Amino acid sequence: MRVVMISDQETHGGAAVAASRLAAALVAHDHEVIRIVPEHDGRAYPWATVELRLTILLRIVRRMTSRATWRRLGTRVASTRLQRMVKHLRPEVINLHNLHGAPGEDWSPEFAAVCAKTAPTVWTLHDMWSFTGRCAYNFGCKQFESGCGLDCPTPDEYPELEPNRIAAAWRRRSQILRESPRPVAVAPSRWLAREASAGPWPRQSVEVIPYGLPLDVYAVVDRSLARAALGIEASEPVLLVAAMDWRDPRKGGDIFVQAVARLETRTTVIILGRGEGLRNTDWGNARILELGYIDHERTKALAYSSADLLVHPALADNLPNVVMESIACGTPVVGLPVGGVPDMVRLGSTGWLAEESNAASLSLAISRALSEIEGGTDLRHSCRDVAVSEYGSDLQAQRYEHLFHRLLGIPAETDAKPVGWSR
């Protein structure tokens, strides 16, 4: 079938990486995938790419128009241009992904309304933005369940929105999700499915399909060989932390540093990602190695395989790619009990969960994990088994195929249904 996928980035960032893996998996299943993005990154991919961005003329008009006026016009212009594009592409199914990371392009939730009137539409949720007034993660705030408004506690955080616009934004999202034909939501984690159904998403319109990843790339490599390939020499336990940018407070860098400083065991800490946010801090007796930002997947797989543990200190998350990638490489995970992390981090199988989201609890969980590993606990095989049985790209594609066929009213060609969840 012909699937049009719409996302605010093509391959940059966790949500875009997840969308790209799905696109590649669907192409491998002989579907035609066309991705609509604000800007093509210039590389060759198995899918086709078209750009939806403001023309030079429209950018001139925007500069000459007041902010208030363009606010009314910009969304309408972008939605009209999207409508023309999808009608021209004639998709059988449309798959939305993140829309809030296209600054200056006036992408909005209106895209869901446009798409749902054109073809059966599946909106893959990478965070909470589709059903809140503006935030991607609520950090415990429950306003989205009945209506976000002026008293939003984080209006200046990404994706920011003026407080006097938040209530209207929430109402419009709710209206779009109530309209017929309604889009269907796919939540990668059970946590996100529960949150979506607690808000404006109709309960019967939310499915769970975990992310998938290429298991031939993210595979177990002998630890000593992986360390040799990366030039890592360590006689003490090796902890790995990975995030695109550690300056983002949501990633939990401060908590992680405090947790490591509390450890009595000497460790080597490998940092993947832009590590500026973790420098000039007190690491206690830990030795720090920075590998920087790595986008080469096989090199990342070596980094995962080189570690005894991946520590995931994020304070809020959906179904983090780095946790899934680490598990696929046979490296167990210590994480906080937030979002979809407990979906993947399972005691005795794939890792250890801290009891609370603070440095003391995380440090205790790391200490327990290191102690059990030293005592002979080896989760490498069970980690890999979980990844193979639940998180392969092929299985993810089959689950999406089953959902697409159901929406199109044609017999399913696979028994790989979306995952059930507790409503």
C-alpha positions in Angstrom: 0.0 0.0 0.0 1.0 3.6 -0.3 1.7 5.2 3.1 2.4 8.9 3.6 4.3 9.6 6.8 4.4 13.2 8.2 7.0 14.3 10.8 8.7 17.5 11.8 12.2 16.0 11.3 13.4 13.3 8.9 16.1 11.6 11.0 17.2 14.0 13.8 16.1 13.2 17.3 14.6 10.2 19.0 11.1 10.5 17.5 12.5 11.0 14.0 14.8 8.0 14.4 11.8 5.9 15.5 9.8 7.1 12.5 12.6 6.4 10.2 13.0 2.8 11.4 9.3 2.3 10.9 9.4 3.7 7.4 12.3 1.5 6.5 10.6 -1.6 7.9 7.4 -0.8 5.9 9.4 -0.5 2.7 11.1 -3.8 3.5 7.5 -5.2 3.6 7.0 -4.0 0.0 5.0 -0.9 0.9 5.6 2.5 -0.8 6.4 5.1 1.9 6.5 8.8 1.1 7.7 11.1 4.0 6.6 14.7 4.3 9.1 16.7 6.3 10.0 20.4 6.5 13.5 19.7 5.2 15.1 16.7 3.6 18.4 15.9 5.2 20.0 15.2 1.8 20.8 11.5 2.3 19.5 8.5 0.3 16.9 6.4 2.0 14.6 3.6 1.0 11.6 5.9 1.3 10.8 8.9 -0.9 10.9 12.4 0.7 9.0 15.6 -0.1 9.3 18.9 1.6 6.5 21.0 3.1 8.0 24.3 4.0 7.2 28.0 3.5 8.1 29.3 0.1 10.3 32.3 -0.2 7.3 34.5 -1.1 5.4 33.3 2.0 8.5 34.0 4.2 8.5 37.5 2.9 4.8 37.9 3.6 5.4 36.6 7.1 8.1 39.2 7.7 5.8 42.0 6.5 2.8 40.8 8.6 2.1 41.4 12.2 2.7 38.5 14.6 -1.0 38.4 15.6 -2.2 38.4 11.9 0.3 35.7 10.8 -0.7 33.6 13.7 -4.2 33.4 12.2 -2.9 33.0 8.7 0.1 30.8 9.1 -1.7 27.7 10.3 -4.3 28.0 7.6 -1.6 28.4 4.9 0.3 25.4 6.1 -2.8 23.2 6.4 -4.0 24.2 2.9 -0.7 23.4 1.4 -0.6 20.0 3.2 -4.1 19.3 1.9 -3.1 19.8 -1.6 0.0 17.7 -1.2 -1.7 14.7 0.3 -4.4 14.8 -2.3 -1.8 14.8 -5.0 0.1 11.9 -3.3 -3.1 9.8 -3.0 -2.2 7.8 0.1 -4.1 4.8 1.2 -3.0 5.4 4.8 -1.5 8.5 6.5 0.8 8.1 9.5 1.5 11.3 11.5 4.4 11.6 13.9 5.8 14.6 15.8 4.5 17.9 14.5 5.8 20.4 17.2 9.5 20.4 16.2 9.1 22.4 12.9 9.7 26.0 14.2 8.8 28.7 11.7 6.8 26.4 9.5 3.4 26.8 11.2 2.8 23.1 11.5 -0.1 22.4 14.0 -2.6 19.9 15.2 -4.8 21.0 12.3 -2.7 18.6 10.2 -4.6 15.7 11.9 -7.9 17.1 10.8 -6.7 17.6 7.2 -5.3 14.1 7.0 -8.3 12.4 8.6 -10.5 13.9 5.9 -8.2 12.5 3.1 -7.4 8.9 4.2 -7.4 6.7 7.3 -5.0 8.4 9.7 -2.8 6.9 12.4 -1.0 9.3 14.7 2.0 7.8 16.3 2.5 9.5 19.6 6.0 10.1 20.7 5.0 12.3 23.7 1.9 14.0 25.2 1.7 17.0 22.9 -1.3 15.8 20.9 -3.6 15.9 23.9 -2.2 18.7 26.1 -2.4 22.5 25.7 1.2 22.7 24.8 3.6 20.4 26.8 5.3 17.3 25.5 5.6 15.9 29.1 3.4 16.9 32.0 5.7 16.0 34.9 2.6 15.0 37.0 0.3 17.9 36.0 -3.2 16.7 35.3 -4.7 19.8 33.7 -4.8 18.0 30.3 -7.5 15.7 31.6 -10.1 18.4 31.8 -8.6 21.5 30.2 -5.2 23.2 30.1 -5.2 27.0 30.6 -3.6 30.2 32.0 -2.2 28.4 35.1 0.0 26.1 33.0 3.1 25.6 35.2 5.6 25.4 32.3 4.5 27.7 29.5 8.1 28.8 28.7 9.5 25.3 28.3 9.7 23.6 24.9 7.3 23.5 23.1 6.5 26.9 24.5 3.2 28.7 24.1 1.9 32.0 25.4 -0.4 31.3 28.5 -3.3 33.1 27.0 -3.3 30.7 24.0 -3.0 27.4 25.9 -6.7 26.9 26.7 -7.8 27.5 23.1 -5.0 25.1 21.9 -6.3 22.4 24.2 -9.9 22.9 23.1 -9.0 22.7 19.5 -7.0 19.5 20.0 -10.0 18.0 21.8 -12.3 19.0 19.0 -10.1 17.5 16.3 -9.9 14.2 18.3 -13.6 14.1 18.7 -14.4 14.7 15.0 -15.4 12.0 12.6 -13.6 10.4 10.9 -11.3 10.3 13.9 -7.6 9.6 13.7 -6.3 6.5 15.6 -3.5 6.9 18.1 -0.6 4.5 18.4 1.2 4.8 21.7 4.6 3.0 21.8 4.2 2.5 25.6 1.3 1.5 27.8 2.0 4.5 30.0 1.4 6.9 27.1 -1.7 5.0 26.0 -3.2 5.4 29.5 -2.3 9.1 29.6 -3.8 9.7 26.1 -7.1 8.0 27.1 -7.3 10.0 30.3 -7.3 13.1 28.2 -9.2 14.0 24.9 -8.3 10.8 23.0 -11.3 8.4 22.8 -10.3 5.2 24.6 -11.3 3.0 21.7 -9.0 5.0 19.4 -5.7 4.3 21.2 -3.6 1.3 20.4 -0.2 0.2 21.7 2.6 -0.7 19.3 6.2 -0.6 20.7 9.0 0.9 18.6 11.1 -1.5 16.5 14.8 -1.5 15.7 17.1 -3.3 13.3 18.2 -6.3 15.4 21.0 -7.1 12.9 22.6 -3.8 13.8 21.9 -3.7 17.5 23.2 -7.1 18.4 25.4 -8.6 21.1 29.1 -8.0 20.6 31.8 -9.6 22.9 32.4 -7.0 25.6 36.2 -7.2 25.4 36.1 -6.8 21.6 33.7 -3.9 21.8 36.0 -2.1 24.3 39.0 -2.7 22.2 37.3 -1.3 19.1 36.5 1.9 21.0 39.8 2.2 22.8 38.2 1.7 26.2 40.4 0.2 29.0 38.7 -0.4 32.3 39.3 -2.9 35.1 36.3 -1.5 37.1 32.6 -1.7 36.2 31.6 0.4 33.2 28.4 2.5 33.2 27.0 4.0 30.0 24.7 7.0 29.7 23.3 8.1 26.4 21.3 11.1 25.3 21.4 13.4 22.3 22.0 16.6 24.5 22.7 16.5 28.2 21.8 20.1 28.6 18.2 19.1 28.5 17.1 18.9 32.1 14.5 16.2 31.2 17.4 13.8 30.6 18.3 13.7 34.3 22.0 14.5 34.0 22.1 16.2 37.4 20.5 13.2 39.1 22.8 10.8 37.4 26.0 12.7 38.5 24.7 12.8 42.1 23.9 9.1 42.0 27.3 8.2 40.7 29.1 10.4 43.3 27.3 8.4 46.0 28.6 5.0 44.8 31.2 3.3 46.9 32.4 1.3 44.0 34.8 2.9 41.6 33.4 3.0 38.1 34.2 4.2 34.6 31.4 6.3 33.1 31.0 6.5 29.3 29.0 9.4 28.1 27.3 9.3 24.7 25.9 12.6 23.4 26.7 16.2 23.7 28.1 16.2 27.2 28.4 20.0 28.0 25.7 19.6 30.6 27.7 17.0 32.5 31.1 18.8 32.7 32.6 20.6 35.7 30.7 18.5 38.2 31.7 16.3 41.1 31.7 12.7 40.0 33.2 11.3 43.2 35.7 8.5 42.4 34.3 7.8 38.9 36.5 8.0 35.8 34.8 9.8 32.9 35.1 9.0 29.2 33.3 11.1 26.6 32.5 9.6 23.2 30.5 12.6 22.1 27.4 12.5 19.8 27.4 9.4 17.6 24.9 8.9 14.8 26.6 5.8 13.3 24.4 2.9 14.5 27.0 0.2 14.5 29.4 2.4 16.5 26.5 3.0 19.0 26.0 -0.8 19.2 29.7 -1.2 20.2 29.3 1.4 22.9 26.3 -0.5 24.4 28.1 -3.8 24.2 31.2 -2.3 25.9 29.2 -1.5 29.1 28.2 -3.5 32.1 25.1 -1.3 32.6 23.2 1.4 30.8 21.9 3.9 33.2 18.8 5.8 32.0 18.2 8.8 34.4 15.5 10.6 32.4 12.8 12.2 34.6 10.1 11.7 31.9 10.1 9.5 28.8 7.9 7.5 26.5 9.7 4.4 25.2 13.3 5.5 25.0 15.3 4.2 22.0 18.5 4.0 24.0 17.0 1.6 26.5 15.7 -0.6 23.7 19.0 -0.4 21.8 21.0 -1.4 25.0 18.7 -4.4 25.7 19.1 -5.6 22.1 22.9 -5.5 22.6 22.6 -7.6 25.7 23.4 -4.8 28.1 20.9 -4.5 31.1 19.5 -1.2 32.2 19.0 0.7 35.4 16.3 3.3 35.0 13.8 5.5 36.9 10.2 4.3 37.3 8.8 6.9 34.8 6.8 6.8 31.6 7.3 3.7 29.5 10.6 2.7 31.0 9.0 0.0 33.2 7.6 -1.5 30.0 11.2 -2.5 29.1 13.2 -2.6 32.3 12.2 -5.8 34.1 13.8 -7.2 37.2 15.5 -10.4 36.6 15.2 -10.1 32.9 16.4 -6.8 31.4 17.5 -4.7 34.4 16.7 -2.9 37.6 14.3 0.0 38.4 14.9 2.6 41.1 12.0 2.9 43.5 11.8 6.7 43.2 12.9 9.4 40.8 15.8 10.8 42.8 19.6 10.5 43.0 19.6 8.5 46.2 17.2 5.9 44.9 19.0 5.7 41.5 22.3 5.2 43.3 20.9 2.4 45.3 19.6 0.7 42.2 23.0 1.0 40.5 24.7 -0.4 43.6 22.3 -3.3 43.7 22.8 -4.0 40.0 26.6 -3.9 40.3 26.5 -6.2 43.3 24.3 -8.7 41.6 26.5 -8.7 38.5 29.6 -9.2 40.6 27.8 -12.1 42.3 27.2 -13.8 38.9 23.9 -12.4 37.6 24.2 -12.3 33.8 21.2 -10.8 31.9 22.8 -10.5 28.5 21.0 -13.5 27.0 17.6 -12.6 28.6 18.0 -9.0 27.4 18.6 -10.2 23.9 15.7 -12.6 24.1 13.3 -9.8 25.1 14.4 -7.6 22.2 14.1 -10.4 19.6 10.6 -11.4 20.8 9.2 -7.9 21.2 11.2 -5.1 19.6 12.2 -6.2 16.1 11.5 -3.9 13.1 9.8 -6.7 11.3 7.3 -7.3 14.1 6.6 -3.6 14.4 5.9 -3.4 10.7 3.5 -6.4 10.9 1.6 -4.8 13.8 1.2 -1.5 11.8 0.1 -3.6 8.7 -2.6 -5.3 10.8 -3.9 -1.9 12.0 -3.8 -0.4 8.5 -5.7 -3.3 7.1 -8.3 -3.0 9.8 -8.8 0.7 9.1 -9.1 0.0 5.4 -11.6 -2.7 6.0 -9.6 -5.5 4.3 -8.6 -8.9 5.8 -5.4 -8.8 7.8 -2.5 -10.6 6.3 -0.7 -11.0 9.6 -1.7 -12.1 13.2 0.7 -9.6 14.7 -2.0 -7.3 16.3 -1.2 -4.2 18.3 -0.3 -4.9 21.9 -3.1 -4.9 24.5 -3.1 -2.5 27.3 -5.1 -1.8 30.5 -7.8 0.8 29.9 
